[in-house]
Amino acid sequence: MSDRKIYLDNNATTRVDPRVLDEMLPFFCEKYGNPASRNHAFGWESEEGVDIARDRVASVIGADAKEIIFTSGATEGNNIAIKGVAAMYGEKGKHIITQVTEHKAVIDPCKWLEQHGFRVTFLPVQKDGRISMDALREAMTPDTILVSIMHGNNEIGTLQPIAEIGRLCKEKSVLFHTDCCQTFGKTPIDVNAMGIDLLSCSGHKIHGPKGVGALYVRRRNPRVRCEAIIHGGGHERGMRSGTLNVPGIVGLGKAAQLCAEGIKNGEVDRIRGLRDRLIDGILSQLDETYLNGHRTERTPNNVNISFAFVEGESMMMGFPEIAVSSGSACTSASLEPSYVLRALGVGDDLAHSSIRFSLSRFTTQEEIDHAVNRVVTAVRRLRQMSPLYEMAQEGIDLKEVQWAHH
Ligand SMILES: *Cc1c(COP(=O)(O)O)cnc(C)c1O
C-alpha cells in the first residue's frame, strides 16, 4: 500500500474515466468528419456524436440542448459569459458583481473589464466562505447587469446559496452567471429552479478530457445574448466560432452522463461519506487543526484543513505518495498564502499550514484510511520538532510572548 500513489487532487483535475475514453476513441480515426459538413455521411455521424453530447450535458442541469455552447473549458466559458454579457448589455449598465473567492478565470475577466469602463464589486465572504445575501442586495444598483457567483469553491468547497441568488437576480432583472466546475455532476443543479442564466463547466474536472467545456446560455425568460470573443464561421449560435472538438465534446457528454448517474445511484453519497471519514479521522486525532469552509454546505469531495504549527509544504514531504494541494500558491518570486483562505480571515501562518484533499469516484476507503494515518503521523512528527507547539501545549499564550529581537 505505502508504495502505491494516491491521488487526492481531483479539484485540480481528474483521471479520464475509461468509459469516457471508449466513447471518444471512434471519433479520432473512424468518425472523423466535420460536424459542419452537412452534405455527407462523415459529417452526419460526427454531428450525431455532438448532438448526443449536447443532450447529455443539458440534461444534467435541466436545460435544453439548444442552450449549450461547447468551449475549450471553463476559463473560456467564464470569459464568454462575463465579457460577452458586458459587451452585449454595456449600453444598459456598466456594473458587475462577483466575489473575492472566485477562481481566477472569473476574477481576471472582471479586472479586465474594470480597465474598460466597467465597475466591479468584489463581495467579501463570511468565515464559512459564503457571501451575505444582504450585502449582495445592497450592492445591486440600476446600473448592475450581471452577477457572477460560483456554486462550489475549488479550494474550500463552500457552496453558495445559488437558488437564493438566482431569485434575487430575477427580482432585480439582473443576469446571473455561475461557475459550476466543482459542482456540475456532483450536486443537483436545475437552471430553471435556481434562476441561472449562464453556467460554465469543464470536462477535466468530471473525469472527461482536458481542453473541453460547456457554457449554458438561457434562451428564454429571458433570452440571453453574449457577444462572441472568437469570431469566424459562426459556430455554436455565433457565440463560439471554430471547428468543434468532436472527440472532446463526445467525452464531455459521456462524463456528464456518468456523473448524473452517480448523483442518483449513490456514488456521490459514497464520496461524501469518505469526505466525512477523512475530516473526522484527522480532526479527532489532532488538536489545533481546523476545517476551512462550511461544514455541511460544501462540495461532496472537498476537504481543506489548517494544521497549526506545521508548514503545508513540509507536511506534504512527509507523505510524498499522496497527491494533495497546499494553501500556498507559488507565484514567480515567493510562496503566497491562498487568497481564498485569506478572504475567510485565516491568517497567513494558518493559510501556509493548509492542505486541500479532493476525492473522486475512484477514491477508496482504504486510501482514505491510509491518508489519515500518514497525515496524523507527519503532523505529530513535525510538531514534536516545533518549539512553538511545545510552548502552546504548556499553555503559554504566544501572542503575549516578548520575543528578543536581533
Ligand atoms: C478548473 C476550474 C476552472 C478552469 O477550468 P478550465 O476548464 O481548466 O479552464 C474555472 N473555475 C473553477 C472553479 C475551476 O475549478
The ligand as a Gaussian input file, in Angstrom:
#p B3LYP/6-31G(d) Opt

LIG

0 1
 C      -10.790000      24.290000     -13.021000
 C      -11.647000      25.445000     -12.805000
 C      -11.750000      26.456000     -13.772000
 C      -10.961000      26.425000     -15.059000
 O      -11.438000      25.426000     -15.921000
 P      -10.595000      25.012000     -17.221000
 O      -11.507000      24.104000     -17.951000
 O       -9.368000      24.335000     -16.707000
 O      -10.292000      26.249000     -17.983000
 C      -12.582000      27.514000     -13.510000
 N      -13.274000      27.597000     -12.367000
 C      -13.197000      26.652000     -11.411000
 C      -13.999000      26.788000     -10.166000
 C      -12.380000      25.550000     -11.601000
 O      -12.306000      24.626000     -10.643000

